[in-house]
Amino acid sequence: MPTVIHRTRAELEEQRVRLLQEVHMSYDELRRRADTYSLSLDDLDVWYTIESIDYLLGGEC
């Protein structure tokens, strides 16, 4: 049986901020580096997670 994680909007927003702090980049810098394929694998994981969070938040971030 698959595992489902339930998060509130506030928890997702907090996670997004924490992830950006972990990689020491703004969202725009992280996006630019993702667009030019210049992220480490760890940073790329953060990018994919942030994209997923933004999708769940309706792209309002």
N, CA, C and O of each residue as an XYZ file, in Angstrom:
244
protein
N       0.837     -1.175      0.000
C       0.000      0.000      0.000
C       0.888      1.247      0.000
O       1.801      1.340      0.820
N       0.644      2.202     -0.894
C       1.483      3.398     -0.980
C       1.321      4.302      0.245
O       0.271      4.348      0.886
N       2.391      5.003      0.532
C       2.377      5.953      1.638
C       1.978      7.333      1.117
O       2.462      7.779      0.077
N       1.101      7.990      1.844
C       0.672      9.333      1.484
C       1.102     10.267      2.608
O       0.852     10.004      3.784
N       1.751     11.358      2.227
C       2.177     12.346      3.212
C       1.217     13.522      3.119
O       0.990     14.067      2.039
N       0.664     13.904      4.244
C      -0.261     15.039      4.288
C       0.467     16.235      4.874
O       1.044     16.144      5.957
N       0.444     17.350      4.169
C       1.071     18.580      4.635
C       0.093     19.733      4.453
O      -0.684     19.766      3.500
N       0.149     20.666      5.379
C      -0.660     21.862      5.229
C       0.054     22.822      4.281
O       1.234     22.650      3.974
N      -0.674     23.823      3.827
C      -0.080     24.847      2.968
C       1.099     25.515      3.679
O       2.148     25.735      3.074
N       0.927     25.831      4.951
C       1.994     26.483      5.727
C       3.228     25.586      5.829
O       4.354     26.075      5.736
N       3.031     24.295      6.015
C       4.162     23.365      6.100
C       4.912     23.301      4.771
O       6.142     23.258      4.752
N       4.173     23.296      3.662
C       4.821     23.279      2.347
C       5.612     24.560      2.113
O       6.727     24.519      1.593
N       5.039     25.690      2.495
C       5.746     26.964      2.327
C       7.011     27.008      3.180
O       8.046     27.499      2.730
N       6.933     26.499      4.399
C       8.105     26.446      5.279
C       9.178     25.524      4.700
O      10.366     25.846      4.737
N       8.758     24.384      4.170
C       9.711     23.448      3.574
C      10.415     24.093      2.384
O      11.620     23.921      2.203
N       9.676     24.820      1.592
C      10.247     25.504      0.419
C      11.320     26.505      0.844
O      12.396     26.556      0.248
N      11.031     27.290      1.864
C      12.008     28.264      2.376
C      13.247     27.544      2.905
O      14.375     27.944      2.616
N      13.032     26.484      3.679
C      14.161     25.718      4.241
C      15.053     25.146      3.148
O      16.278     25.188      3.261
N      14.445     24.609      2.089
C      15.222     24.024      0.998
C      16.092     25.075      0.315
O      17.257     24.819      0.012
N      15.534     26.236      0.077
C      16.322     27.306     -0.546
C      17.467     27.744      0.372
O      18.562     28.048     -0.103
N      17.221     27.775      1.666
C      18.278     28.123      2.611
C      19.380     27.069      2.612
O      20.560     27.403      2.716
N      19.000     25.807      2.495
C      19.977     24.710      2.486
C      20.951     24.818      1.322
O      22.131     24.500      1.470
N      20.473     25.260      0.172
C      21.345     25.351     -1.005
C      21.961     26.740     -1.161
O      22.733     26.981     -2.089
N      21.615     27.653     -0.250
C      22.186     29.011     -0.249
C      21.966     29.724     -1.582
O      22.863     30.376     -2.117
N      20.737     29.580     -2.104
C      20.388     30.233     -3.369
C      18.972     30.769     -3.279
O      18.135     30.256     -2.537
N      18.731     31.805     -4.049
C      17.356     32.282     -4.206
C      16.661     31.352     -5.198
O      17.303     30.561     -5.889
N      15.344     31.467     -5.251
C      14.588     30.671     -6.214
C      15.054     30.979     -7.635
O      15.261     30.067     -8.435
N      15.222     32.275     -7.947
C      15.629     32.665     -9.302
C      16.995     32.102     -9.670
O      17.195     31.638    -10.792
N      17.929     32.141     -8.738
C      19.265     31.600     -9.020
C      19.195     30.089     -9.219
O      19.818     29.550    -10.134
N      18.446     29.415     -8.372
C      18.309     27.965     -8.506
C      17.679     27.615     -9.849
O      18.132     26.688    -10.520
N      16.640     28.344    -10.248
C      15.985     28.103    -11.540
C      16.949     28.348    -12.702
O      17.016     27.552    -13.639
N      17.688     29.447    -12.635
C      18.654     29.751    -13.705
C      19.697     28.644    -13.836
O      20.037     28.221    -14.941
N      20.193     28.188    -12.703
C      21.196     27.129    -12.746
C      20.600     25.811    -13.240
O      21.275     25.043    -13.926
N      19.353     25.551    -12.896
C      18.687     24.342    -13.403
C      18.517     24.437    -14.911
O      18.701     23.450    -15.623
N      18.164     25.630    -15.403
C      17.978     25.835    -16.840
C      19.266     25.662    -17.630
O      19.230     25.309    -18.809
N      20.410     25.909    -16.985
C      21.700     25.783    -17.683
C      22.444     24.499    -17.290
O      23.629     24.338    -17.581
N      21.725     23.597    -16.626
C      22.306     22.290    -16.245
C      23.579     22.450    -15.413
O      24.547     21.716    -15.612
N      23.581     23.402    -14.486
C      24.777     23.615    -13.671
C      24.488     23.435    -12.183
O      24.989     24.190    -11.350
N      23.677     22.427    -11.856
C      23.409     22.089    -10.465
C      24.050     20.757    -10.117
O      24.141     19.858    -10.953
N      24.492     20.642     -8.872
C      24.950     19.344     -8.390
C      23.736     18.427     -8.269
O      22.598     18.891     -8.349
N      23.966     17.152     -8.079
C      22.840     16.223     -7.941
C      21.983     16.563     -6.732
O      20.757     16.471     -6.794
N      22.621     16.959     -5.624
C      21.865     17.339     -4.431
C      21.026     18.582     -4.699
O      19.859     18.640     -4.311
N      21.611     19.571     -5.356
C      20.865     20.781     -5.679
C      19.743     20.491     -6.665
O      18.678     21.105     -6.593
N      19.972     19.571     -7.574
C      18.935     19.184     -8.528
C      17.760     18.519     -7.811
O      16.605     18.740     -8.175
N      18.048     17.713     -6.803
C      16.973     17.124     -5.996
C      16.142     18.210     -5.329
O      14.915     18.119     -5.272
N      16.817     19.239     -4.825
C      16.103     20.355     -4.210
C      15.236     21.047     -5.249
O      14.083     21.378     -4.976
N      15.780     21.265     -6.433
C      15.003     21.922     -7.502
C      13.734     21.136     -7.814
O      12.651     21.713     -7.909
N      13.867     19.820     -7.973
C      12.701     18.992     -8.288
C      11.675     19.035     -7.152
O      10.469     19.056     -7.398
N      12.156     19.047     -5.918
C      11.249     19.113     -4.775
C      10.513     20.450     -4.756
O       9.309     20.493     -4.502
N      11.229     21.533     -5.021
C      10.598     22.852     -5.049
C       9.582     22.938     -6.179
O       8.513     23.522     -6.002
N       9.895     22.372     -7.326
C       8.919     22.345     -8.423
C       7.651     21.601     -7.996
O       6.541     22.025     -8.318
N       7.817     20.508     -7.280
C       6.666     19.732     -6.803
C       5.858     20.520     -5.785
O       4.628     20.508     -5.819
N       6.548     21.204     -4.880
C       5.859     22.026     -3.883
C       5.081     23.135     -4.578
O       3.925     23.392     -4.244
N       5.713     23.787     -5.541
C       5.027     24.860     -6.277
C       3.792     24.330     -6.991
O       2.761     25.002     -7.033
N       3.888     23.141     -7.546
C       2.723     22.528     -8.191
C       1.596     22.333     -7.184
O       0.439     22.653     -7.456
N       1.954     21.801     -6.015
C       0.941     21.563     -4.982
C       0.335     22.864     -4.464
O      -0.833     22.904     -4.077
N       1.134     23.917     -4.459
C       0.636     25.212     -3.995
C      -0.081     25.974     -5.102
O      -0.566     27.083     -4.878
N      -0.149     25.402     -6.262
C      -0.855     26.045     -7.364
C      -0.037     27.069     -8.102
O      -0.586     27.947     -8.767
N       1.290     26.964     -7.990
C       2.166     27.889     -8.731
C       2.119     29.303     -8.228
O       2.475     30.224     -8.963
N       1.690     29.513     -6.996
C       1.560     30.855     -6.469
C       2.832     31.392     -5.827
O       2.834     32.520     -5.334
N       3.888     30.634     -5.819
C       5.126     31.076     -5.172
C       6.045     31.767     -6.134
O       7.131     32.200     -5.748
